[in-house]
Amino acid sequence: MTRKPGFLLAVVLACAAASPALAADAALIAAAKKEGTVTWYSTGIVDQFIRPAAAAFEARYGIKVVYSRANTSELSLRVINEARAGRMQADLVDGTTTTVILRSQDLVEKWIPQVDFPARYVDPEGYWVASNEYVLTPGYNTELIAKGQEPKSWEDLLAPQYKGRLAWNGTPSSSSGQGFVGLVVMERGEERARALFKELSKQNIASIKGNARQVLDQVIAGEYLVGLNIFNNHAPISRKRGAPVDWLKLEPALAVVLPMSLTKGAPHPNAGKLLFEFIVSDEGQKIMADSGELPVSPRVPPLEQDLRPDIGHFRAIYLTPNQLQSELAGWTKIYDDYFR
């Protein structure tokens, strides 16, 4: 059957609108290629997502990606110091509260890619778009805790067998002991939460300096039975490699997003925009999903769909980057009262 030109044009336009991977503007691509390189400061895991995403971007556009990995506070301080010295290096940054910290110093460009993500993944003021979601729950060693005997509530963690066998990240963040404290406070109120913390403090919880991934690695190694506040998607990633680990669907979980932003005064602004667009496109989100992370595009589900609260049908408390940054100091004070 012969199609009229108008019909074919409509199909092309519809396909382009439905596929963010095809949405990059030709002028932006040309300007980005002229810059030739882009620098990305990330809190992600290099081998898991950063390196595969960088490789795919380089293959598509021929633009070199220079990446540097650190935690949110380290990245924020680095950008601030570089800006003060007049030597801004980063074009694109991410981190659970990085954008909030950098915005307070007027170091974030007001620009975001056009996406059709759910509202919680897009800053209404136009300073960030989330690249992925993190869901924080306990994770446990399945060889050391028999199936059916795993903790079903926070009170179960008070059992004698867990004394000295619990751990969490000691660097203040959503994925640390402070984040766990904040979750309990938000769920139960401060008075009831403090009653639990008083008892939980008797369990001699190990505070591991580093990150939640390192905590889970020690749980896998058998050093601890339970990591109290790990990224739930890291458990199946390790389990597929043969590790004895799983995550606990204790409700509520804590859910946060990973915002991405352009830096103000970026040395390669066009390449930064193009990499930003690539990561939140369906192609970039598919790389995110294939890496085991939790993408936020409505068209790209995670590999294990029960990991995300909206698909796995479990309750979570969602925090925006601003809420997380504003609450963290208060959580840290309560944490220090019982666990420092």
Residue, then its C-alpha position, 0 to 999 in steps of 0.5 A: m500500500t502506498r503511503k502519502p508523504g504526510f503520513l511518512l513525515a508523521v511517523v518519523l516525527a512520532c518516532a523521534a518524539a518517542s525515542p530520546a536517544l534520537a533527540a540530540d540537536a545537530a548543532l549541539i552535536a557539532a559544537a560538542k565534537k568541536e570541544g572534543t572532550v567532556t569531564w564527568y565528576s560522578t559518585g557512581i561505580v566506575d566498572q558498573f555504569i560510568r565506564p560502559a556509559a562513557a565507552a558507548f558515548e565515545a563510540r557514538y560521538g567520538i568525544k573523549v570522556v574523562y571521568s572522576r569518581a568520589n562521594t558527594s561531599e568530596l566531589s562538591l568540595r573539589v568543584i567549589n575549590e576549582a571554581r574558587a581557583g578559577r580552574m573549573q574542570a567538571d562539565l557534568v556532575d552527579g551525586t545525591t546532594t551535589t547539586v544542592i551544595l553547588r547551587s548554594q555556591d552558584l555553581v550550577e547551570k540552569w539547563i536540563p534535557q527535555v525528558d518525560f520522566p515522572a515529576r520526582y525525577v526532574d527539578p521543577e526549577g530546571y537545575w537537575v534531572a535524575s539519572n537513576e534511583y537508589v533504594l536503601t534497605p538492609g542486605y544480609n548474608t544468605e549463608l549465615i542467616a537461614k532462609g525464613q530466619e532473616p529479620k522481618s522488622w527493625e526490632d528483630l535486629l535487637a536479637p542477641q545473634y546480631k550483637g557485633r554482627l551489624a554494619w553500616n557506612g559511617t560517612p554521613s549520607s543517605s546510604s549511611g547510619q545517618g540515613f538509617v536513623g533518618l528513615v526511622v525518625m521519619e517513619r516513627g517520629e523522634e520519640r519512638a525512634r530514639a527508644l529504638f536507637k537506645e536499644l539498637s546502640k547496645q548491638n555494637i554496630a560497626s561503622i565502616k568508613g567508605n560507602a554502602r557498597q563496601v559495607l555489603d562486600q564485608v557482609i558477603a565476606g562473612e564479617y557481618l550478618v547484615g548491612l543495615n543501609i545498602f543499595n538494594n540493587h547491589a545485592p542481585i548484582s553480587r548474587k549473580r556472580g555467586a555471592p551469598v547475599d540478598w536484600l530485605k524488603l523491610e518497609p518502609a525503604l528509603a528512596v533517593v534520586l541521583p541528580m545530574s547537573l551542568t556546572k556553571g563555567a564548564p570548560h566544555p559546556n556543549a559536550g556536557k549537555l550532549l553527555f547529559e542528554f545521552i545518559v537520560s536518553d533511552e539508550g543511556q538508561k538501557i545501559m543503566a539498567d544493564s549495569g544493574e542500576l535502577p533507571v528512571s525512564p518510564r520506558v526502561p525497567p530495571l533488570e529485576q523489577d521488584l527492586r523499585p518500589d513503584i514496580g515491586h509494590f512495597r512502600a518507600i519514603y522518597l526524599t528530594p535532594n533538597q529535603l535530604q540535604s536539609e535533614l542530614a544535619g539533624w539526623t547526624k546529631i541523633y546518630d551521634d547521640y547513640f552511635r558515635 
